[in-house]
């Protein structure tokens, strides 16, 4: 996305706090994958979350309210208003939960960015632009920057070793990828050496 077409940063930003991973039991409970260090403080009764679901979902464009939060065998489990049975819970599996956060009241911590800040940034390696961030995928182990290049999409683990610098103001991220991540490697000398067993004998 060109810099002049990026969406403006809103007064309120959204913080990703969890994902609904599995229906639990028959009364509408859902197991959570947590993206917050304070689940007991975030998932209090009455807390409201915006849902990130496919457009085809009946929950698209809606929010959800916590009715109860508890720990079951070390697993976080939540009950939500209007989700009263397993069928209703199944419809929410894989939904991501977001919460509004005042941008001025609580800025993101160091080395933490919101997705909308990263999407559209140029990706630069050795002072050469190699692509542009088109989205951010979130996984339990780490996040991935999805980078569009001239030859297709490249998945870059969003870790300090590979992405040492993010400069939102300059509109770029600096990457130090391992050989072969953004290009095909030339064949090694071992690959070019004929197998001794196939050499023609005089």
C-alpha positions in Angstrom: 0.0 0.0 0.0 1.5 3.4 -1.0 2.4 5.5 2.0 -0.1 8.2 1.1 -2.9 5.6 1.0 -2.2 4.0 4.4 -5.2 4.3 6.8 -4.8 7.0 9.5 -3.9 5.8 13.0 -7.2 6.0 15.0 -7.6 7.6 18.4 -8.3 4.2 19.7 -6.1 1.3 18.7 -6.9 -2.4 19.2 -4.9 -4.9 21.2 -5.0 -8.6 20.3 -5.6 -10.5 23.6 -6.6 -14.1 22.6 -7.9 -16.7 20.2 -10.7 -19.1 20.6 -9.2 -22.5 19.8 -11.6 -25.2 20.9 -15.1 -25.8 22.2 -15.1 -27.2 25.7 -18.0 -29.2 27.1 -21.6 -28.8 26.3 -22.4 -25.5 27.8 -20.7 -23.1 25.4 -17.3 -22.9 27.0 -14.3 -22.2 24.8 -10.6 -22.9 25.4 -8.4 -19.8 24.8 -4.9 -19.2 23.3 -3.7 -16.2 25.3 -1.9 -13.2 23.8 -1.9 -11.3 27.1 0.2 -11.4 30.3 -2.8 -10.6 32.4 -5.6 -13.0 31.4 -7.4 -12.7 34.8 -7.5 -8.9 34.4 -8.5 -8.9 30.8 -11.2 -11.6 30.9 -13.3 -10.3 33.7 -17.1 -10.7 33.6 -18.5 -7.9 31.4 -15.4 -7.4 29.3 -16.2 -6.8 25.7 -14.1 -8.0 22.8 -14.2 -7.3 19.0 -14.2 -10.5 17.0 -12.0 -11.1 14.0 -13.8 -13.8 12.0 -14.3 -14.5 8.3 -16.9 -12.4 6.5 -19.0 -15.5 6.0 -19.3 -16.0 9.8 -22.6 -15.0 11.5 -20.4 -13.3 14.1 -18.7 -11.0 11.5 -18.8 -7.4 12.6 -20.0 -8.3 16.1 -18.5 -8.2 19.6 -18.7 -10.6 22.4 -19.0 -10.3 26.2 -17.3 -12.4 28.9 -19.7 -14.2 31.2 -17.2 -16.2 33.2 -13.4 -17.0 33.0 -11.8 -19.9 34.7 -8.8 -22.2 34.6 -9.4 -25.9 33.9 -6.3 -28.2 34.3 -4.0 -25.2 33.6 -6.1 -24.4 30.4 -7.8 -21.0 30.2 -11.5 -21.4 29.5 -14.2 -18.7 28.9 -17.9 -18.5 28.8 -19.6 -15.7 26.7 -23.0 -14.1 26.7 -25.2 -15.7 24.0 -23.0 -18.7 23.6 -25.0 -21.3 25.6 -24.2 -24.7 23.9 -21.5 -26.5 22.1 -22.9 -25.8 18.6 -22.7 -22.0 19.3 -19.2 -22.4 20.7 -18.1 -24.3 17.6 -19.1 -21.4 15.4 -16.5 -19.2 17.2 -13.5 -21.5 17.0 -10.5 -19.8 15.5 -11.9 -16.3 16.2 -9.4 -13.7 17.4 -10.3 -11.4 20.2 -9.4 -7.7 20.2 -10.0 -5.0 22.8 -10.1 -1.2 22.3 -7.2 0.6 23.9 -6.7 4.4 24.2 -3.7 5.2 22.1 -2.7 8.1 24.3 -3.4 6.3 27.6 -1.3 3.3 26.9 1.3 3.2 24.1 2.6 -0.1 22.9 5.6 -1.5 24.7 9.1 -1.2 23.2 9.6 -3.5 20.2 5.8 -4.0 19.9 3.7 -2.8 17.0 0.1 -3.1 15.9 -0.6 -4.9 12.6 -1.8 -1.7 10.9 1.5 -0.1 11.7 3.4 -2.8 9.9 1.3 -3.5 6.9 2.5 -1.4 4.0 6.1 -0.9 5.2 8.9 -1.4 2.8 11.2 -4.3 3.5 14.9 -3.4 3.1 18.0 -5.7 3.1 21.5 -4.2 2.7 19.9 -0.8 1.8 18.0 -2.4 -1.1 14.2 -2.7 -1.0 13.2 -6.4 -1.5 9.5 -6.2 -0.9 6.6 -4.8 1.2 4.7 -6.1 4.2 1.2 -7.1 3.1 0.0 -8.7 6.4 1.0 -10.2 9.7 0.1 -13.8 10.6 0.0 -14.7 14.3 1.0 -18.1 15.7 1.6 -19.4 19.2 5.4 -19.7 18.7 6.0 -16.4 16.8 4.5 -13.9 14.4 5.2 -13.9 10.7 5.6 -10.9 8.4 4.1 -11.8 5.0 6.3 -9.9 2.4 5.3 -9.5 -1.2 8.3 -9.5 -3.5 8.7 -9.6 -7.3 8.9 -13.4 -7.2 6.0 -14.0 -4.8 5.3 -14.0 -1.1 8.0 -14.6 1.5 7.3 -15.5 5.2 9.7 -13.8 7.5 9.7 -14.8 11.2 9.1 -11.6 13.2 12.1 -12.1 15.5 14.9 -9.7 16.4 17.6 -11.8 14.7 15.8 -11.5 11.3 14.1 -8.2 11.8 16.5 -6.1 13.8 14.8 -2.7 13.1 11.3 -1.4 12.5 11.1 2.3 11.6 7.4 3.2 11.2 8.2 6.9 10.7 10.5 6.1 7.8 8.1 3.5 6.4 10.4 0.5 6.5 11.6 -2.6 8.3 15.2 -3.8 8.1 15.7 -7.5 7.6 18.8 -9.7 7.9 17.5 -13.0 6.5 19.5 -16.2 6.1 20.7 -17.0 2.6 17.9 -18.5 0.5 15.0 -16.8 2.2 14.5 -14.2 -0.5 16.3 -15.9 -3.4 17.3 -19.3 -4.7 20.7 -20.4 -3.8 23.2 -21.4 -6.5 24.1 -25.1 -6.6 27.0 -25.9 -4.3 30.2 -27.4 -5.5 29.2 -30.7 -4.1 26.1 -30.7 -6.3 28.2 -29.9 -9.4 30.8 -32.7 -8.7 30.1 -35.8 -10.8 29.5 -38.9 -8.7 32.6 -41.0 -8.9 30.5 -44.1 -9.4 29.1 -42.7 -12.7 32.4 -41.6 -14.2 33.3 -43.3 -17.5 36.4 -45.5 -17.2 38.9 -45.6 -20.1 
